[in-house]
Amino acid sequence: MSTGEFQPTPGKVQPVLWFERQVVGALMSPKLDPELRVAVEYYVDQTLQSMPEHLRAGVAAESLAFGASSRLKAALGRLDPAELAARIEGWKTSSIDPIRQYVRLLQSLVLFAEHELVA
């Protein structure tokens, strides 16, 4: 798998939004070397880009909604990565289905990429 620059398909939703990248980074194993982290991010980019438009639009809408406060904190220089990681960890067991499923989707992509790319 190439870790080259991702080229989005014209007319499609951008593959990974800022908050999605933050979630993917938080879900990756801390043991991964930087090169493999880039490869995992690239895999998630490609997979999200290949989703049917109606599914990708839903995931993007969730990312914008769930990430609004984090994006604002980042713009103000107050984003705490540990706090964000703890919030994402809590979302894994949320009683609210869209929140729990959002994290499960991204976590499944991360886990698959980590295991496939290591082999």
Secondary structure, DSSP 8 states (H G I E B T S, - for coil): ---S-----TTS--S--HHHHHHHHHHS-TTS-HHHHHHHHHHHHHHHHTS-HHHHHHHHHHHHHHHHHHHHHHHTT---HHHHHHHHHHHTT-SSHHHHHHHHHHHHHHHHHHHHHH-
